[in-house]
Structures are given as C-alpha cells and as structure tokens.
Amino acid sequence: MSNMERWCGGCVLVLSCLLQTFSAYSDFYTSIGQMTDLLYTEKDLVTSLKNYIMVEEMKLKQVKQWAEKMDTLSATATQDPEGFLGHPVNAFKLMKRLNTEWGNLENLVLKDSAEGFISNLTLQRQHFPTDEDQTGAAKALLRLQDTYRLDTNTISTGDLPGVTHKSLMTVEDCFELGKIAYSEVDYYHTELWMEQALKQLEEGEESTVDKVTVLDYLSYAIYQQGDLGRALELTKKLLRIDPDHQRANGNLKYFEFQLIKQRKAQPSDASKKKAFKEPVPERKMYEMLCRGEGVKMTNRRQSRLFCRYYTNNGNPSYLLSPAKQEDEWDRPYIVRYHDIISHSEIEKIKELALPKLKRATVHDPLTGKLTTALYRVSKSAWLTGYDHPMIDQINQRIEDLTGLEMDTAEELQVANYGVGGQYEPHFDFGRKDEPDAFKELGTGNRVATWLFYMSDVAAGGATVFPDVGAAVWPKKGTAVFWYNLFPSGEGDYSTRHAACPVLVGNKWVSNKWIHERGQEFRRPCGLTEIA
C-alpha cells in the first residue's frame, strides 16, 4: 500500500469518527454551543486539504490559496470558539462557507484526479449545515440589523459593540445576504445589502460578483418598493456597463412607461394627521427595550427598589450566608439574586446539556402540543438529578429561596441561543383560552419563573417586558425570579416577556418553571382576582 493510500484511508477513519460527534445535530444556527464543533470540523478539512496539496501542489494552485485562507481563519477561531462565533458575522460566514463555498471547492477538485480528498469532503458534507442553516443565519443578521438599528456598513466592517473577533464581509457575503432576502421576497433588505455590495465594488474591492449582477437585483428590489425613478436610474447605470443586457433593456422601457403614467396621475389628498398619540406597538416597544430605550422606571419608583441580604424568613441554608437579593422591578415584582450559581456549576450544567441540546419548542395553543417556532431561535435540554446530583442541589436552592415546592416543577431547562438568538414576546403561564396548555403534566399552571443567567453577553440578549417597559440584562452567576400568577390563580398579564436577540456573544440560561400543585400552603390563594 502506498503512502498516499495509507493517508487517504486514515483520513476517512478519523473523519468518520468525527462525524459521530455531531451527526445527530440539526439546525446548527440555533445554538452557538453546538456550532463550535463546526469550527473544528472546518479546521480538520483544511488539514486534509493541505495534505492533498502537498501531493499535487502544481495542479491545485487555486485550492492551495483557499486552504491557506481557511487555515489562518481556523487557527484564530479555535483559540476561542464561542467568542469567535459570538460575532454574528463570523457565524453567518461559517454557515455560508460550509454550505456553499466548500461545495464550490468540491466541484473544482473534481476536475482533477483527487479521489481521496473528494471522498473525505463528500463524507463530511453529508453532515454540514444545510440551506436552512445558511438562510437562518442570514435572517438572524437581518433581525439584528433591524432590532439594533445597525447600518449595513457597520455590520460589513464588523464594528459591533463588544466584539473580540472582528470580521469583514466581502462583496460576495453582502451579495449572498441580499440574495437570501430576495428569495424571501424581502425587497427592503435586498436593497440594503445589494447597495452595500455595490459600494464595496465601487471602492475597488475585487470580487467574482460583477456590478451588472448587483445592479440587476438592486434595480428590481427598488422597483418592487415603488421607487420607479430610482429603479430607472439604476437600470440606465447597468446599461452603460452592459448595453446588450436583455432584461435591463426590457425593464428600461417598462419603467419609463410606468413613470410617465405615474406622473400623469393626480396625487391623492394627503390624509390628515391624527390629533391623538397612538400607543407604541408591542413589536416596536420590544425592539426599543432591547436597545436600552423606552424603559419606564421613574425616579420615584426607582427610589423604592432596594438591595438586601435575604434569608427567606430564616431558612437554615441562608442564616450564616444570606443571599444577595436586588429588586429589579416593582410591577410585576422581579428580583435578582447575585452570585447564586458558581462558575463550576455553570460549566457542569453546560457539559451535561450540550449533547442533549435540541431545537427549542413552544406550546401550540391550538393543539396543546410542543412545536418549533420561528420566533424562538435557540436550543434547549432538560436536566434532572438522574443526570447529576448537583441538579437536585440547585433545585433545593431555588426551593429554599422561593419557599415553593419543587417536586411539581418542570425539569431544569437549559437553553443556548444561536445566531441572533431570541424568544419573542410570550407568556410563561397558560391563558384562559388555553385550558389544556399543561394538562399532560397534571400540576396546574405555571405559578412562577426562575431564570439563571449562565453567561455574560457582550451586546444584546436582555430579558424585556414590553407591557411595562422593563428590561433585565444578563449577568453571569445571577438569577431572576417573578410570579406569573396572582395568589388568586389569575394570570398576571404584565409578565409577558421576551428574550432579545443576542447581538454579540454567547448566551446560556437555565430556568425552572414552578407549578401550582403543592403550593396550597406555601402560597395560599388570595380572596380577590389580583391578590
């Protein structure tokens, strides 16, 4: 057997073993924690590629250039995988590289006799991110752009707050993002990103994407948004570069005709402005709070919030070492516990949860069953004392501090948010129009929520309450607690909350949903609806 044959056979064996590590993963973009495996996979592919180049360097000059580029990137990324993927552009580009660009490389190598390398790459690609992952990562970037009001140049140059791994977007990256928006019939974002691609081309950046292609998409996207004059101007610009462009010539005549028709039409009377101030829509308030705007806490109310050492009426576990409790909000009453979970406990929880992470689900109000949803972008796992005795200790800690029964609570849910990970406004409790929301548990409604923050987040990732204008920011080692139900059992609708998109960083949380059953003597019923 030749050295080449031994090398190829060894690579196949090693890569096959690596595939078993994440063969069950799906929806990569919904969890930064699981995406780190892809960085190591990509690094292994680069190593394989470089070995192949040593054998056929003269024939594979273009491939060698690619490998050197990937080698540099992988070396940097694997020094701090979670930090690197905390930058949403790095995560998007990882999806794009593995889903699209490595496939392009495969086609190039197939032109030569490279059976060993191709078999390895083909084997790996069976478990690569899919079009859904690439589209999901792209949509996450667009969501971050809207929520945090970021312009395309800020994202393209990587100038995001709190970044440690700055990454630039190429013309191809911007063009791909615009194309994905176009395929989703999102002409607004198509325009933004095609304009950015055109800007970088006009600044002299070399690219395989040409101005004609970009202008073709851009002019049509602008036409679809009703700006005929600008669409016509861009079409003329395209034709100055390529006078024989068939579609542009057709569009030119059509746009000119429509523009003349539009100018002849009588403008409608402008509608009068309403004299009253309209309420802020929930979506707008949610995004404002995510940016740190619109918080409704007055100075007077703020003066009534305090910090204290807390023993929960002399609980023996906290007599000698009281918990540090801080009032975060008054209505609904939200408290934060500081230094309530240690770094070693957090790492153990993450270690236990990582192999179990699956796409997070929500309760379907119509069926009462769990299902995935576009408005919840994360992966979650459920842990019990059977996984590790430490989980029972954490559950006991929550019981000691809240005074609530944990035997009827749900298991500890651990969540890791993906690229632009979020959970849009929702209630934790079941409403009256959802009588079967937790029927299968047999433990009543969710009376309270306990939420551990297991990581700091460089930018974004707040927990916000749009109805009351509250925002709670992640701080590693802390936990927040609030009641979802009044003592009467009626739902507190002011607890409607959301997890803001993670702009930069990696967000890990774990939560405990506490149910009504078992609380009869621990939190007696009130005599009025909201008491």
C-alpha positions in Angstrom: 0.0 0.0 0.0 1.3 3.4 -1.0 1.8 6.3 1.5 -1.0 8.1 -0.4 -3.4 5.2 0.1 -2.5 4.9 3.8 -3.0 8.7 4.2 -6.4 8.6 2.5 -7.6 5.5 4.5 -6.5 7.1 7.7 -8.3 10.4 6.9 -11.5 8.5 6.2 -11.3 6.7 9.5 -10.6 9.9 11.5 -13.3 11.9 9.7 -15.8 9.1 10.2 -15.2 9.2 13.9 -15.5 13.0 13.9 -18.9 12.7 12.2 -20.3 10.7 15.0 -19.7 13.6 17.3 -22.4 15.8 15.7 -24.2 13.5 13.2 -27.4 13.9 15.2 -27.2 17.7 15.2 -29.6 19.8 13.1 -30.5 23.4 13.0 -26.9 24.4 13.7 -27.6 28.1 13.6 -29.9 27.9 16.6 -27.1 27.1 19.1 -23.7 28.8 19.3 -22.6 26.0 21.7 -23.1 23.3 19.1 -21.8 25.4 16.2 -18.3 25.3 17.8 -17.9 21.7 16.6 -18.2 23.0 13.0 -15.1 25.2 13.5 -13.1 22.1 14.4 -14.6 20.2 11.5 -13.6 23.0 9.2 -10.1 23.0 10.6 -9.8 19.3 10.0 -11.0 19.8 6.4 -8.2 22.4 6.0 -5.6 20.0 7.3 -6.9 17.3 4.9 -6.8 19.8 2.1 -3.3 20.9 2.8 -2.0 17.3 2.8 -3.6 16.8 -0.6 -2.0 20.0 -1.8 1.5 18.6 -0.9 0.8 15.7 -3.3 -0.5 17.7 -6.2 0.6 21.3 -5.5 1.3 22.2 -9.1 -2.2 21.1 -10.3 -4.0 22.6 -7.3 -2.7 26.2 -7.0 -6.2 27.7 -6.6 -7.1 25.1 -3.9 -3.9 25.9 -2.0 -4.8 29.5 -1.8 -8.2 28.6 -0.3 -6.5 26.3 2.2 -4.1 28.9 3.4 -7.0 31.3 3.9 -9.0 28.8 5.9 -6.0 27.7 7.9 -5.5 31.2 9.2 -9.2 31.7 10.0 -9.5 28.3 11.7 -6.4 28.9 13.8 -7.8 32.1 15.1 -11.3 30.8 15.6 -10.4 27.6 17.5 -8.4 29.6 20.1 -11.8 30.9 21.4 -14.6 29.1 19.5 -17.5 30.5 21.5 -16.1 34.1 21.5 -15.4 33.8 17.8 -18.9 32.6 17.0 -20.4 35.2 19.3 -19.8 37.7 16.4 -22.9 37.1 14.2 -20.9 37.8 11.0 -18.5 35.0 11.9 -21.4 32.7 12.5 -23.1 33.7 9.2 -19.8 33.3 7.3 -19.3 29.9 8.8 -22.7 28.8 7.6 -22.0 30.2 4.2 -18.6 28.6 3.9 -19.7 25.2 4.9 -23.0 25.2 3.0 -21.9 26.9 -0.2 -18.2 27.6 -0.7 -16.8 24.1 0.3 -19.3 22.7 -2.3 -17.8 25.0 -4.9 -14.4 23.8 -4.0 -15.6 20.2 -4.4 -16.6 21.0 -8.0 -13.1 22.5 -8.7 -11.2 19.5 -7.3 -13.4 17.0 -9.3 -11.7 18.3 -12.4 -8.5 16.5 -11.3 -7.8 13.0 -10.0 -8.3 13.7 -6.4 -10.4 10.8 -5.2 -9.0 10.6 -1.7 -9.7 14.2 -0.8 -13.1 14.2 -2.6 -14.3 11.1 -0.7 -13.4 12.8 2.6 -15.0 16.1 1.7 -18.1 14.3 0.4 -18.4 12.3 3.6 -18.2 15.4 5.7 -20.7 17.4 3.6 -23.4 14.9 4.5 -23.4 16.4 7.9 -22.7 20.0 7.1 -25.1 22.9 7.7 -28.0 23.0 5.2 -29.6 25.7 3.1 -31.9 26.2 6.1 -29.0 26.9 8.4 -27.5 29.4 6.0 -30.9 31.1 5.5 -31.4 31.0 9.2 -28.1 32.7 9.9 -28.8 35.3 7.2 -32.2 36.1 8.7 -30.6 36.4 12.1 -28.2 39.1 10.7 -31.2 40.9 9.2 -33.1 40.6 12.5 -30.2 42.1 14.4 -29.9 44.9 11.9 -33.5 45.9 12.4 -33.7 45.4 16.2 -30.5 47.3 17.0 -30.8 49.8 14.1 -27.4 48.9 12.5 -26.5 50.1 9.1 -25.1 47.7 6.5 -21.6 49.3 6.6 -21.4 48.8 10.4 -22.1 45.1 10.0 -20.0 44.7 6.9 -16.9 46.2 8.6 -17.5 44.2 11.8 -17.7 47.3 14.0 -20.2 45.8 16.5 -20.1 46.6 20.3 -18.1 44.3 22.5 -16.5 42.2 19.6 -13.2 40.4 20.2 -13.0 38.8 16.8 -13.7 41.5 14.2 -14.7 40.1 10.8 -15.2 41.9 7.5 -17.8 40.9 5.0 -16.8 40.6 1.3 -18.8 41.7 -1.7 -19.8 38.0 -2.1 -21.0 37.9 1.6 -23.1 41.1 1.1 -24.4 39.8 -2.2 -25.4 36.4 -0.7 -27.2 38.1 2.1 -29.1 40.3 -0.4 -30.0 37.2 -2.5 -31.4 35.4 0.5 -33.5 38.4 1.3 -34.6 38.5 -2.3 -35.6 34.8 -2.2 -37.8 35.6 0.9 -39.5 38.5 -1.1 -37.8 40.9 1.4 -37.0 43.7 -1.1 -36.2 46.2 1.7 -33.2 44.2 2.9 -32.4 43.1 -0.7 -31.9 46.8 -1.4 -29.8 47.5 1.7 -27.3 44.6 1.0 -27.1 45.0 -2.8 -26.3 48.6 -2.2 -23.5 47.6 0.2 -22.2 45.1 -2.3 -22.2 47.8 -5.0 -20.5 50.3 -2.6 -17.6 47.9 -1.9 -17.3 47.1 -5.6 -17.1 50.8 -6.4 -14.4 51.2 -3.7 -12.2 48.8 -5.7 -12.8 45.5 -3.8 -12.0 42.6 -6.1 -14.8 40.1 -6.5 -16.3 37.3 -8.6 -19.6 39.2 -8.4 -19.8 41.9 -11.0 -21.6 45.3 -10.9 -24.1 44.3 -13.6 -25.5 41.4 -11.5 -25.7 43.5 -8.4 -27.4 46.4 -10.2 -29.9 43.9 -11.8 -31.1 42.8 -8.3 -30.9 46.3 -6.8 -33.0 48.0 -9.5 -35.7 45.3 -9.3 -35.8 45.4 -5.5 -36.2 49.2 -5.6 -38.9 48.9 -8.3 -40.8 46.5 -6.1 -40.8 49.1 -3.3 -42.4 51.7 -5.6 -39.5 54.0 -6.4 -39.7 54.0 -10.2 -37.4 57.0 -10.7 -34.5 55.4 -8.8 -35.1 52.0 -10.4 -34.9 53.7 -13.8 -31.7 55.5 -12.9 -30.0 52.2 -11.8 -31.2 50.4 -14.9 -29.6 53.1 -17.1 -26.4 52.7 -15.0 -26.5 49.0 -15.7 -26.9 49.5 -19.4 -23.9 51.9 -19.6 -21.8 48.9 -18.4 -23.6 46.3 -20.5 -25.7 47.8 -23.3 -26.9 44.4 -24.6 -28.3 43.3 -21.2 -31.7 41.8 -22.4 -33.7 42.1 -19.2 -32.4 45.6 -18.4 -33.4 46.8 -21.9 -36.9 45.5 -21.3 -37.1 47.0 -17.9 -35.9 50.4 -19.2 -38.9 50.7 -21.5 -41.3 49.4 -18.9 -40.0 51.7 -16.1 -40.1 54.7 -18.4 -43.7 53.9 -19.4 -44.8 53.4 -15.8 -43.1 56.6 -14.6 -44.9 58.7 -17.3 -48.1 57.1 -16.3 -47.4 57.8 -12.6 -46.6 61.5 -13.2 -49.9 62.0 -15.1 -52.0 60.5 -12.3 -53.5 63.1 -10.0 -51.9 62.9 -6.5 -54.3 61.9 -3.8 -55.1 64.3 -0.9 -52.8 63.8 2.0 -54.5 62.2 4.9 -54.8 64.4 8.0 -52.6 63.6 10.9 -54.4 62.2 13.9 -54.6 64.6 16.9 -54.1 61.8 19.5 -50.9 59.9 20.2 -51.2 56.3 19.1 -49.9 53.6 21.6 -46.5 52.1 20.8 -47.0 48.7 19.1 -45.6 45.8 21.1 -43.0 44.9 18.4 -41.6 48.5 18.4 -41.6 48.6 22.2 -39.8 45.2 22.3 -37.1 46.4 20.0 -36.7 49.7 21.8 -36.2 47.9 25.1 -33.7 45.6 23.5 -31.7 48.7 22.5 -31.9 50.0 26.1 -34.6 52.6 25.1 -38.1 53.1 26.4 -37.5 51.9 30.0 -40.5 53.2 32.0 -39.0 53.3 35.5 -39.4 56.7 37.1 -37.1 58.1 39.7 -39.8 57.9 42.4 -40.4 54.2 41.7 -36.7 53.6 41.4 -36.2 55.0 44.9 -38.4 52.3 46.3 -36.3 49.4 44.9 -33.7 48.1 47.3 -30.8 45.6 47.7 -30.8 43.3 50.8 -29.3 40.2 52.4 -32.0 37.6 52.2 -32.7 34.5 54.3 -36.4 33.9 53.3 -37.6 34.2 56.9 -34.6 32.5 58.4 -34.2 29.5 56.1 -31.3 27.4 57.8 -29.4 27.3 54.5 -29.0 31.1 54.4 -28.8 32.1 58.1 -25.0 32.2 58.1 -24.5 33.2 54.5 -27.6 35.2 53.3 -28.3 35.5 49.6 -27.8 38.9 47.9 -31.2 40.0 46.6 -31.9 43.0 44.5 -35.2 44.5 43.4 -35.2 44.7 39.6 -38.8 45.9 39.0 -41.8 46.8 41.1 -44.9 45.9 38.9 -44.6 43.0 38.2 -42.2 42.3 41.1 -39.0 41.0 39.8 -36.0 40.2 42.0 -32.4 39.3 41.1 -30.2 37.0 43.2 -26.5 37.7 42.8 -23.7 35.1 43.0 -26.3 32.4 43.3 -24.7 29.9 40.9 -21.0 29.2 40.7 -18.8 29.1 37.6 -18.1 25.4 38.2 -21.8 24.6 38.5 -22.4 26.5 35.3 -19.7 24.6 33.4 -21.1 21.3 34.7 -24.6 22.2 33.6 -23.3 23.2 30.1 -21.3 20.0 29.9 -24.4 17.9 30.7 -26.7 19.9 28.4 -24.6 20.2 25.3 -25.0 16.7 23.9 -28.8 16.9 24.7 -29.5 20.2 23.0 -32.4 20.2 20.6 -34.3 22.9 18.9 -36.4 24.8 21.5 -40.1 24.3 21.3 -43.2 26.3 22.3 -46.7 25.2 23.3 -49.1 25.4 20.3 -52.3 27.0 21.8 -54.5 25.1 19.3 -53.2 21.6 19.8 -51.6 21.9 23.2 -48.5 20.1 21.8 -44.9 21.2 21.6 -43.7 22.6 18.3 -40.8 24.6 16.9 -41.4 28.3 16.0 -39.5 30.9 14.0 -39.9 33.4 16.9 -37.9 31.2 19.2 -34.3 30.7 18.0 -32.4 28.6 20.5 -31.7 25.0 21.5 -32.6 23.5 24.9 -32.1 20.5 27.0 -33.8 19.2 30.2 -31.8 18.0 33.2 -32.8 16.1 36.4 -31.0 14.7 39.4 -30.6 11.5 37.4 -28.1 13.3 35.2 -26.1 14.6 38.1 -26.8 15.1 41.9 -25.8 18.7 41.5 -29.1 19.4 39.7 -31.0 18.3 42.9 -28.9 20.7 44.9 -29.8 23.6 42.5 -33.5 22.7 42.7 -33.2 22.7 46.5 -31.5 26.1 46.4 -34.5 27.5 44.4 -36.9 26.0 46.9 -35.1 27.5 49.9 -35.1 31.0 48.4 -38.7 31.0 47.0 -40.4 28.8 49.6 -42.1 27.0 46.7 -42.4 23.2 46.2 -40.1 21.9 43.5 -41.5 18.3 43.3 -44.2 19.5 40.9 -42.0 21.9 39.0 -40.7 21.2 35.5 -37.2 19.9 35.0 -34.4 22.3 34.8 -34.4 23.6 31.2 -31.0 24.7 29.8 -31.0 27.0 26.7 -28.2 28.2 24.4 -29.1 30.9 21.9 -27.9 30.8 18.3 -27.0 33.5 15.8 -29.3 36.4 16.7 -30.9 34.0 19.2 -34.2 35.3 20.6 -37.6 34.4 22.0 -40.2 37.0 21.0 -42.9 38.3 23.5 -44.8 35.4 25.2 -46.4 34.3 28.5 -45.0 31.6 30.6 -48.4 30.7 32.0 -51.4 29.2 30.2 -54.2 31.7 29.5 -57.9 31.0 29.8 -58.1 30.4 26.1 -55.5 27.6 26.5 -57.2 25.4 29.1 -55.1 22.3 28.1 -51.7 24.1 27.9 -50.2 21.9 30.7 -52.8 19.3 31.0 -50.4 16.4 30.4 -48.3 17.4 33.4 -51.2 17.4 35.8 -49.6 20.0 38.0 -51.7 23.1 37.2 -50.5 26.3 35.7 -47.0 27.8 35.9 -47.2 29.9 39.0 -43.6 31.4 38.8 -40.4 31.5 36.8 -36.8 31.2 38.0 -34.2 32.2 35.4 -30.4 31.6 35.8 -28.1 33.7 33.6 -25.1 31.4 32.9 -23.0 33.8 30.8 -22.3 37.4 30.3 -23.4 38.7 26.9 -21.3 41.4 25.2 -24.2 43.1 23.5 -28.0 42.4 23.4 -29.7 39.4 25.0 -31.8 41.3 27.6 -35.0 39.9 29.1 -37.6 42.6 28.4 -41.3 43.1 29.5 -42.9 45.2 26.7 -46.2 45.9 28.5 -44.5 47.6 31.5 -41.3 48.9 29.8 -38.9 46.7 31.9 -35.5 45.4 30.8 -33.3 43.0 32.7 -29.8 42.4 31.4 -27.9 39.1 31.6 -25.2 38.8 34.3 -23.3 35.6 34.8 -23.9 33.9 38.1 -27.2 35.7 38.8 -30.9 34.6 38.7 -34.2 36.5 38.4 -37.5 35.4 39.8 -41.1 36.5 39.3 -44.6 35.2 39.8 -46.7 34.6 36.7 -50.0 34.2 38.6 -51.6 36.3 41.3 -52.4 34.4 44.6 -55.9 34.1 43.3 -54.6 31.9 40.4 -55.4 34.6 37.8 -52.6 35.3 35.3 -50.6 38.4 35.6 -50.6 39.7 32.0 -47.8 42.3 32.8 -45.4 39.4 32.9 -45.4 39.0 29.1 -41.8 39.0 28.3 -39.2 38.3 25.6 -35.5 37.3 25.2 -33.9 40.0 22.9 -31.7 38.8 20.0 -28.0 38.3 21.0 -26.1 40.8 19.0 -22.6 39.8 20.1 -21.7 37.0 22.4 -23.0 33.6 23.5 -26.0 33.4 25.8 -26.6 30.5 28.1 -29.5 30.4 30.5 -31.4 27.8 32.6 -34.8 28.1 34.0 -37.2 26.4 36.4 -41.0 26.7 35.7 -42.8 26.2 39.0 -46.4 24.9 39.0 -49.5 25.5 41.2 -49.8 22.0 42.7 -48.0 21.7 46.0 -48.1 25.4 46.7 -51.5 25.4 48.5 -49.9 26.0 51.9 -46.8 27.7 50.7 -48.6 30.4 48.8 -52.2 30.5 49.9 -54.9 31.7 47.5 -56.0 35.3 47.7 -59.6 36.4 48.1 -59.6 38.9 45.1 -58.7 38.4 41.5 -55.4 40.2 41.7 -54.5 39.4 45.3 
